[in-house]
Each structure stands twice: as structure tokens, then as C-alpha cells.
């Protein structure tokens, strides 16, 4: 019971904090009409109508265009050419002229076969040939080109082989133990290789998934503590760095670490920069104490909403799979057009030179019409991706609002919230989601640039920036700024069109100070979560490459340079974790918007009284009067007045006026 009471008191305090600025924002309008506008509304019971239906037609045409372009690219595709390598004459190993020889093989130089010391042997990197299988010992020979007319028998001689291993099904790699020096020559040749030699490493992504769930669980319990820890870490780190650079600038004591002596201007600039960060962090902690605390409570409620909705926990994984599928679709179509003019791969090298001076050069005839198709297809998939993201955002908003307005208050238990959100979106708001994705595709660069300057306008740095480009920021603020994905909140809660919802959200909810603080803290948590996920992915690949068969030189899967694969693993983890760290940001906005709407839907009772003076003892008397129903016991310094009294005027008894 105590924990429930504490939670209720926290939520009541949060409702009051979240609507302090909202009251000021709506003073110019009729408060009763604002309350009547939202009273009784929730995403489940609101009377819905179809919105922005016109945009369904362009989106369907866009999908049809992507399908037609995919069919056209597949008619002329030759993707197999991307997985074959050409010999020195430009014939693909495993292609039309080398069907029975799929492996590319670098012969030893002819003089090297008479040298017994392996360290002095070398490869002929200029004239690789195609072989049916990779040689495994020094006891065999291959027919290699030694110079002259390729049609002459004198240009070909039998040359001693060396131990090698097949790699990626297309090339013979010298064995690193038995042919170390030859392996170095081979490694040098690969510096000029095309990108299709990259060996794909399949990494299990379950650690990233579990980390994301654990991160959301941690935020649901201690988001407020993490907010203060993040600011404290930034302040302490910047302060220590300021002391470090300032001390080295004066004494040069850390010469071995920094790399230069005392008095270098770069150290002074670093010290000043870190000092500015330190002062900014401390000032933010001091000026935003209550806002940071309320933002933390909203984040905790949002994460509780996510964890209480199992289907919502799976949504980021589904969204990541959808984006990965779109990326693969785009790569296949572009690859089809790239290989459509290769004529079975026989003309895709300009010079059959594999040395260090010349690179493998593709000769690709890319007609203009194919370029136009590629650009159109890229635009279509980008729009499709934005629509998928907007649909997921709508469902997240719907789920968060239902949880806050109905489930969280024990008024009504709504089951299958995620499925119901998708059904409502498909039935009523397909056009709005298509429009939101279209606008986001074109306006997102402006949101991340001009929107950043607008958000920073409350600080000194933002004030300086706004003084230089105030006209541009005013145009963005009045004409472009409202059209963000946040406008989908009004679509979900009030069944508005996208334009109506954007104006409604921008004029009322976006003015809240808590919204700005909440968005800032959400970005901090997103950066922290993505950094942890990328680090975990990197370390996972490092650990995996230290196990068989990747660490054994005798195996085909041996990895000589693990760093690129570790970077790929970190990037893949970043890609998987991105939807997970985004979900609590979206749901927290939905919870805050629902709390603000819920507050407006509950106008204060007419008999609630206020006092002239905000003293401690008068607040105590007011609290007692709420339970006793008695408003006596107040002196002339704490005279009760109705809350609906005009500002600056008091309603008192004439006799009391004479006493004053």
C-alpha cells in the first residue's frame, strides 16, 4: 500500500509540474473550451474518421513503381559476376570460359621454384590464373603464364605449386604457416582487390537484444538517478580535463602523454573548451533541478509501459528486420543494374594487372535510363522506410496514451494494444502515415540542423546563433518546425489530420519546458545505449574470432586481420539496437502528452480556494481544509479567494477592507 501511495503522489506531482507551462500557454484562450475539447477523449473511445486519404494513392503508386523497377532489374541481372574474380586475361573464374575452374590462383615466379628457402620465394602478382582446386603442397605444378603471346605454347610453363587454402569460394590463399612470405605477397595483392572479396561473418545478435531489454528495464527503475549520474559524469570529466590541460600548458609535466611541451596554444584551447563544458553542465544541473526530476519520472513511466506490453518489446526487433529487408532489397536491385551490362563478366576488368601500381578496374556500361531507374527506386524505398517508421511511431504513441489514460489508472484494461493500434492505423490513418513519411523524408535534414538551433535558442550560444539567422529560424519555426513525427500524437488521440495535429501539438504541447528537457535527456540515454551496444558488438566479435575455426590458420575460415570484422560487428550491433533506444523516447513523449491532456480534461472544482500569501503555515491550513471542508482560521494576510477570480483582483468583505 505504501508503494502505491508513493507512486500516486509522484504522478500527481508530475501532472502538476507537466502542466505549469501549459496553463500559461493557454491563458490567452478560454480554459473551459480547452478542457471541453479534450474531456473524455482517449485513443480507444474517440470517434475516428479517415484522415489524409488522398496520400494513399501516391504511396500505392510508389510501391507499384518499386515492384516494376525490381522486375526490370531482374530481367537483366548477372549477380553471379560479383562473386567471381577474373584472371589476367579478363576471364571470370567459373564464368563462361572458365566453367570448370572457379578459383583464382597466383602462381609462383618461375625462378622461385629453384629456391629452397621459402622466405626468398615470391608470387607473380601480375598474371593470376584460374584453377579447378587450390594446391595443397609443394609437390604439384600448375601451367602458368611466363610471358609472350598468350596463344603461343612457349608463353606457358609448368611452375611449382605451394600450400594454399580456398577463401570465400573464389580465391586460393597461401597457407600462413607453410608459405609465410608468399602470404605477404598475396596480402599485398589484395590491397587492390574489389570489395567482393570481403568474407561475411555471421554474428549472433542475441546479446544486443538482451542488452537493449536490460537497458530499458534499468531506465524503468532508476531513470532519475541515471540523469543525475550522466550530468555528474560530464561535469567531473570536463573539470578534470580542464585541470589536466591547464596544468600541462603551464608546466609541460605530461609531455609523454600529450606529445608536446608546455605553452602550446592547443592545450589552452582545450582547457578553455572543457571549462565551458564544465560550467554549462553545472549551470544546467542547478537551473533544471525540478525539470530534470520530472523528466526522469516520465522516462520511468514510459519504460514501465514498454515492459508491461510484450508486443511493444518485440516491435523494435521487427522494425530492425524490416529495415534490414529494405536494405537487402535495395542492394539486390542496384547490383542487378550494376551487372546488367557486364556481358557474362568477361569485360569487367580494364587491365588484368594485380600488382601494387595498378588496381583492378571495373568496366561497367551504365546507361542513363538505368541510372534514372536506380534513383527512382532509391527514392521509393526511402519513402517506404519512412512510412514503416511512421507507422511504428503511431502505434507506440497509441500504446503509450492508452497505458497512461486507461490501463495505468485502473479505469479500463485494454488488451492487445499494439495490434489494435495497427488495426486503427490501417483502417483510418493510412494516408496520414504516408504523408508523415513523405514529409519526414524531405524535412528531416532541416529538423536536425535548424531544429537544433531552435532548441538551443534558450541558451547563450543559441541566442548568438539566432541573432545571425533569425529570419531563417523564424521561417522554420512558423512553417516547417511543426511538421514532425510528434504530430502523430494528435492523430492517435484526437483523430485529427496531420496538418491539424501538427499545429495543435506545436502551439500547445511543444511550449512545455518539460518537453525540451525530456527530449534532451532522451538523447543522452540514446547515445549511451547505442555506445554500449556498439561496444558489446565489438567485444563479441573479438571473443568469437579467438575461437576455432577463425583463429586456426589451417582452417578455411581463418581470419588474419580481425579488426575490420570487429568494426563490422560493432556497426551491426548499433543497427540492431537503434530501434530499442528509440522506443522509450517515443513512448515517453506519448506519456507526457497524455498526462497533459488528462490534466486539461479535469478542470479544478469551483470551491477550491487560494490564498494571498504562499507561506508555509497557510499551505498547511489549505491541506487541512481539503480534508475537513473548512476554510476558516485564515487571517487577513491569507484571505481566501475563488480560483476563478480575475488576476490582480481580490474578492473580500467590505468590513474586512475597513480593517485593512
PEHUSUL-V10948 format. One record per residue. RES is the residue in three letters. PSI is psi as a letter, one per 30 degrees, with the letter a starting at -180 (none if undefined). Layout:
res->RES psi->PSI
res->RES psi->PSI
This chain:
res->UNK psi->e
res->UNK psi->e
res->UNK psi->e
res->UNK psi->e
res->UNK psi->e
res->UNK psi->e
res->UNK psi->e
res->UNK psi->e
res->UNK psi->e
res->UNK psi->e
res->UNK psi->e
res->UNK psi->e
res->UNK psi->e
res->UNK psi->e
res->UNK psi->e
res->UNK psi->e
res->UNK psi->e
res->UNK psi->f
res->UNK psi->g
res->UNK psi->e
res->UNK psi->f
res->UNK psi->e
res->UNK psi->e
res->UNK psi->e
res->UNK psi->f
res->UNK psi->g
res->UNK psi->e
res->UNK psi->f
res->UNK psi->l
res->UNK psi->j
res->UNK psi->e
res->UNK psi->e
res->UNK psi->e
res->UNK psi->e
res->UNK psi->e
res->UNK psi->f
res->UNK psi->e
res->UNK psi->f
res->UNK psi->k
res->UNK psi->f
res->UNK psi->k
res->UNK psi->l
res->UNK psi->f
res->UNK psi->e
res->UNK psi->f
res->UNK psi->k
res->UNK psi->j
res->UNK psi->l
res->UNK psi->l
res->UNK psi->k
res->UNK psi->k
res->UNK psi->h
res->UNK psi->f
res->UNK psi->e
res->UNK psi->f
res->UNK psi->e
res->UNK psi->e
res->UNK psi->e
res->UNK psi->e
res->UNK psi->e
res->UNK psi->e
res->UNK psi->e
res->UNK psi->e
res->UNK psi->e
res->UNK psi->e
res->UNK psi->e
res->UNK psi->e
res->UNK psi->e
res->UNK psi->e
res->UNK psi->e
res->UNK psi->e
res->UNK psi->e
res->UNK psi->e
res->UNK psi->f
res->UNK psi->f
res->UNK psi->g
res->UNK psi->l
res->UNK psi->h
res->UNK psi->f
res->UNK psi->f
res->UNK psi->f
res->UNK psi->f
res->UNK psi->g
res->UNK psi->k
res->UNK psi->k
res->UNK psi->l
res->UNK psi->a
res->UNK psi->f
res->UNK psi->g
res->UNK psi->g
res->UNK psi->k
res->UNK psi->k
res->UNK psi->j
res->UNK psi->g
res->UNK psi->a
res->UNK psi->e
res->UNK psi->f
res->UNK psi->h
res->UNK psi->e
res->UNK psi->g
res->UNK psi->i
res->UNK psi->f
res->UNK psi->k
res->UNK psi->k
res->UNK psi->k
res->UNK psi->j
res->UNK psi->l
res->UNK psi->l
res->UNK psi->k
res->UNK psi->e
res->UNK psi->f
res->UNK psi->f
res->UNK psi->f
res->UNK psi->g
res->UNK psi->k
res->UNK psi->f
res->UNK psi->j
res->UNK psi->f
res->UNK psi->f
res->UNK psi->g
res->UNK psi->l
res->UNK psi->l
res->UNK psi->l
res->UNK psi->j
res->UNK psi->f
res->UNK psi->f
res->UNK psi->i
res->UNK psi->l
res->UNK psi->l
res->UNK psi->k
res->UNK psi->l
res->UNK psi->e
res->UNK psi->l
res->UNK psi->k
res->UNK psi->k
res->UNK psi->f
res->UNK psi->l
res->UNK psi->f
res->UNK psi->g
res->UNK psi->l
res->UNK psi->l
res->UNK psi->l
res->UNK psi->j
res->UNK psi->l
res->UNK psi->k
res->UNK psi->f
res->UNK psi->l
res->UNK psi->a
res->UNK psi->k
res->UNK psi->f
res->UNK psi->f
res->UNK psi->k
res->UNK psi->f
res->UNK psi->f
res->UNK psi->f
res->UNK psi->k
res->UNK psi->l
res->UNK psi->k
res->UNK psi->k
res->UNK psi->k
res->UNK psi->a
res->UNK psi->l
res->UNK psi->k
res->UNK psi->l
res->UNK psi->k
res->UNK psi->k
res->UNK psi->k
res->UNK psi->g
res->UNK psi->g
res->UNK psi->f
res->UNK psi->l
res->UNK psi->k
res->UNK psi->k
res->UNK psi->k
res->UNK psi->k
res->UNK psi->f
res->UNK psi->e
res->UNK psi->f
res->UNK psi->i
res->UNK psi->e
res->UNK psi->e
res->UNK psi->e
res->UNK psi->e
res->UNK psi->e
res->UNK psi->e
res->UNK psi->e
res->UNK psi->e
res->UNK psi->e
res->UNK psi->e
res->UNK psi->f
res->UNK psi->f
res->UNK psi->g
res->UNK psi->l
res->UNK psi->l
res->UNK psi->f
res->UNK psi->g
res->UNK psi->f
res->UNK psi->k
res->UNK psi->k
res->UNK psi->k
res->UNK psi->k
res->UNK psi->j
res->UNK psi->k
res->UNK psi->k
res->UNK psi->g
res->UNK psi->e
res->UNK psi->e
res->UNK psi->e
res->UNK psi->e
res->UNK psi->e
res->UNK psi->e
res->UNK psi->e
res->UNK psi->e
res->UNK psi->e
res->UNK psi->e
res->UNK psi->e
res->UNK psi->e
res->UNK psi->e
res->UNK psi->e
res->UNK psi->f
res->UNK psi->e
res->UNK psi->h
res->UNK psi->e
res->UNK psi->e
res->UNK psi->e
res->UNK psi->e
res->UNK psi->e
res->UNK psi->e
res->UNK psi->e
res->UNK psi->e
res->UNK psi->e
res->UNK psi->e
res->UNK psi->e
res->UNK psi->e
res->UNK psi->e
res->UNK psi->e
res->UNK psi->e
res->UNK psi->e
res->UNK psi->e
res->UNK psi->e
res->UNK psi->e
res->UNK psi->e
res->UNK psi->e
res->UNK psi->e
res->UNK psi->e
res->UNK psi->e
res->UNK psi->e
res->UNK psi->e
res->UNK psi->e
res->UNK psi->e
res->UNK psi->f
res->UNK psi->g
res->UNK psi->e
res->UNK psi->h
res->UNK psi->e
res->UNK psi->f
res->UNK psi->e
res->UNK psi->e
res->UNK psi->f
res->UNK psi->l
res->UNK psi->a
res->UNK psi->l
res->UNK psi->g
res->UNK psi->k
res->UNK psi->f
res->UNK psi->e
res->UNK psi->e
res->UNK psi->e
res->UNK psi->e
res->UNK psi->e
res->UNK psi->e
res->UNK psi->e
res->UNK psi->e
res->UNK psi->e
res->UNK psi->e
res->UNK psi->e
res->UNK psi->e
res->UNK psi->e
res->UNK psi->e
res->UNK psi->e
res->UNK psi->e
res->UNK psi->e
res->UNK psi->e
res->UNK psi->e
res->UNK psi->e
res->UNK psi->e
res->UNK psi->f
res->UNK psi->h
res->UNK psi->e
res->UNK psi->e
res->UNK psi->e
res->UNK psi->e
res->UNK psi->e
res->UNK psi->e
res->UNK psi->e
res->UNK psi->e
res->UNK psi->e
res->UNK psi->e
res->UNK psi->e
res->UNK psi->e
res->UNK psi->e
res->UNK psi->e
res->UNK psi->e
res->UNK psi->e
res->UNK psi->e
res->UNK psi->e
res->UNK psi->f
res->UNK psi->f
res->UNK psi->j
res->UNK psi->e
res->UNK psi->f
res->UNK psi->f
res->UNK psi->e
res->UNK psi->f
res->UNK psi->e
res->UNK psi->e
res->UNK psi->e
res->UNK psi->e
res->UNK psi->e
res->UNK psi->e
res->UNK psi->e
res->UNK psi->e
res->UNK psi->e
res->UNK psi->e
res->UNK psi->e
res->UNK psi->e
res->UNK psi->e
res->UNK psi->e
res->UNK psi->e
res->UNK psi->e
res->UNK psi->e
res->UNK psi->e
res->UNK psi->e
res->UNK psi->e
res->UNK psi->e
res->UNK psi->e
res->UNK psi->e
res->UNK psi->e
res->UNK psi->g
res->UNK psi->f
res->UNK psi->g
res->UNK psi->f
res->UNK psi->i
res->UNK psi->g
res->UNK psi->g
res->UNK psi->f
res->UNK psi->g
res->UNK psi->g
res->UNK psi->k
res->UNK psi->e
res->UNK psi->k
res->UNK psi->i
res->UNK psi->k
res->UNK psi->g
res->UNK psi->a
res->UNK psi->f
res->UNK psi->f
res->UNK psi->k
res->UNK psi->l
res->UNK psi->k
res->UNK psi->k
res->UNK psi->k
res->UNK psi->j
res->UNK psi->k
res->UNK psi->j
res->UNK psi->j
res->UNK psi->l
res->UNK psi->e
res->UNK psi->e
res->UNK psi->e
res->UNK psi->e
res->UNK psi->e
res->UNK psi->e
res->UNK psi->e
res->UNK psi->e
res->UNK psi->e
res->UNK psi->e
res->UNK psi->e
res->UNK psi->e
res->UNK psi->e
res->UNK psi->e
res->UNK psi->e
res->UNK psi->e
res->UNK psi->e
res->UNK psi->e
res->UNK psi->e
res->UNK psi->e
res->UNK psi->e
res->UNK psi->e
res->UNK psi->e
res->UNK psi->e
res->UNK psi->e
res->UNK psi->e
res->UNK psi->e
res->UNK psi->e
res->UNK psi->e
res->UNK psi->e
res->UNK psi->e
res->UNK psi->e
res->UNK psi->e
res->UNK psi->e
res->UNK psi->e
res->UNK psi->e
res->UNK psi->e
res->UNK psi->f
res->UNK psi->d
res->UNK psi->e
res->UNK psi->e
res->UNK psi->g
res->UNK psi->g
res->UNK psi->e
res->UNK psi->k
res->UNK psi->j
res->UNK psi->j
res->UNK psi->l
res->UNK psi->h
res->UNK psi->e
res->UNK psi->e
res->UNK psi->e
res->UNK psi->e
res->UNK psi->e
res->UNK psi->e
res->UNK psi->e
res->UNK psi->e
res->UNK psi->e
res->UNK psi->e
res->UNK psi->e
res->UNK psi->e
res->UNK psi->g
res->UNK psi->e
res->UNK psi->e
res->UNK psi->e
res->UNK psi->e
res->UNK psi->e
res->UNK psi->e
res->UNK psi->e
res->UNK psi->e
res->UNK psi->e
res->UNK psi->e
res->UNK psi->e
res->UNK psi->e
res->UNK psi->e
res->UNK psi->f
res->UNK psi->e
res->UNK psi->e
res->UNK psi->e
res->UNK psi->e
res->UNK psi->f
res->UNK psi->d
res->UNK psi->e
res->UNK psi->e
res->UNK psi->e
res->UNK psi->e
res->UNK psi->e
res->UNK psi->e
res->UNK psi->g
res->UNK psi->f
res->UNK psi->f
res->UNK psi->l
res->UNK psi->e
res->UNK psi->e
res->UNK psi->e
res->UNK psi->e
res->UNK psi->e
res->UNK psi->e
res->UNK psi->f
res->UNK psi->f
res->UNK psi->f
res->UNK psi->h
res->UNK psi->e
res->UNK psi->e
res->UNK psi->e
res->UNK psi->e
res->UNK psi->e
res->UNK psi->e
res->UNK psi->e
res->UNK psi->e
res->UNK psi->f
res->UNK psi->f
res->UNK psi->e
res->UNK psi->e
res->UNK psi->f
res->UNK psi->i
res->UNK psi->l
res->UNK psi->f
res->UNK psi->f
res->UNK psi->f
res->UNK psi->f
res->UNK psi->e
res->UNK psi->e
res->UNK psi->e
res->UNK psi->e
res->UNK psi->e
res->UNK psi->f
res->UNK psi->h
res->UNK psi->l
res->UNK psi->l
res->UNK psi->e
res->UNK psi->e
res->UNK psi->e
res->UNK psi->e
res->UNK psi->e
res->UNK psi->e
res->UNK psi->e
res->UNK psi->e
res->UNK psi->e
res->UNK psi->f
res->UNK psi->d
res->UNK psi->e
res->UNK psi->f
res->UNK psi->f
res->UNK psi->k
res->UNK psi->e
res->UNK psi->f
res->UNK psi->e
res->UNK psi->e
res->UNK psi->e
res->UNK psi->e
res->UNK psi->e
res->UNK psi->e
res->UNK psi->e
res->UNK psi->e
res->UNK psi->e
res->UNK psi->e
res->UNK psi->e
res->UNK psi->e
res->UNK psi->e
res->UNK psi->e
res->UNK psi->e
res->UNK psi->e
res->UNK psi->e
res->UNK psi->e
res->UNK psi->e
res->UNK psi->e
res->UNK psi->e
res->UNK psi->e
res->UNK psi->e
res->UNK psi->e
res->UNK psi->e
res->UNK psi->e
res->UNK psi->e
res->UNK psi->e
res->UNK psi->e
res->UNK psi->e
res->UNK psi->f
res->UNK psi->g
res->UNK psi->l
res->UNK psi->k
res->UNK psi->g
res->UNK psi->f
res->UNK psi->f
res->UNK psi->j
res->UNK psi->f
res->UNK psi->f
res->UNK psi->l
res->UNK psi->f
res->UNK psi->g
res->UNK psi->k
res->UNK psi->j
res->UNK psi->e
res->UNK psi->j
res->UNK psi->f
res->UNK psi->e
res->UNK psi->e
res->UNK psi->e
res->UNK psi->e
res->UNK psi->e
res->UNK psi->e
res->UNK psi->e
res->UNK psi->e
res->UNK psi->e
res->UNK psi->e
res->UNK psi->e
res->UNK psi->e
res->UNK psi->e
res->UNK psi->e
res->UNK psi->f
res->UNK psi->e
res->UNK psi->f
res->UNK psi->e
res->UNK psi->f
res->UNK psi->f
res->UNK psi->e
res->UNK psi->f
res->UNK psi->e
res->UNK psi->e
res->UNK psi->e
res->UNK psi->e
res->UNK psi->e
res->UNK psi->e
res->UNK psi->e
res->UNK psi->e
res->UNK psi->e
res->UNK psi->e
res->UNK psi->e
res->UNK psi->e
res->UNK psi->e
res->UNK psi->e
res->UNK psi->e
res->UNK psi->f
res->UNK psi->f
res->UNK psi->i
res->UNK psi->k
res->UNK psi->k
res->UNK psi->l
res->UNK psi->f
res->UNK psi->g
res->UNK psi->k
res->UNK psi->l
res->UNK psi->l
res->UNK psi->l
res->UNK psi->e
res->UNK psi->k
res->UNK psi->h
res->UNK psi->l
res->UNK psi->e
res->UNK psi->e
res->UNK psi->e
res->UNK psi->e
res->UNK psi->e
res->UNK psi->e
res->UNK psi->e
res->UNK psi->e
res->UNK psi->e
res->UNK psi->f
res->UNK psi->e
res->UNK psi->e
res->UNK psi->f
res->UNK psi->g
res->UNK psi->k
res->UNK psi->g
res->UNK psi->l
res->UNK psi->g
res->UNK psi->k
res->UNK psi->a
res->UNK psi->f
res->UNK psi->f
res->UNK psi->h
res->UNK psi->k
res->UNK psi->k
res->UNK psi->l
res->UNK psi->k
res->UNK psi->f
res->UNK psi->g
res->UNK psi->k
res->UNK psi->k
res->UNK psi->k
res->UNK psi->f
res->UNK psi->k
res->UNK psi->k
res->UNK psi->j
res->UNK psi->l
res->UNK psi->k
res->UNK psi->e
res->UNK psi->e
res->UNK psi->f
res->UNK psi->e
res->UNK psi->e
res->UNK psi->e
res->UNK psi->none
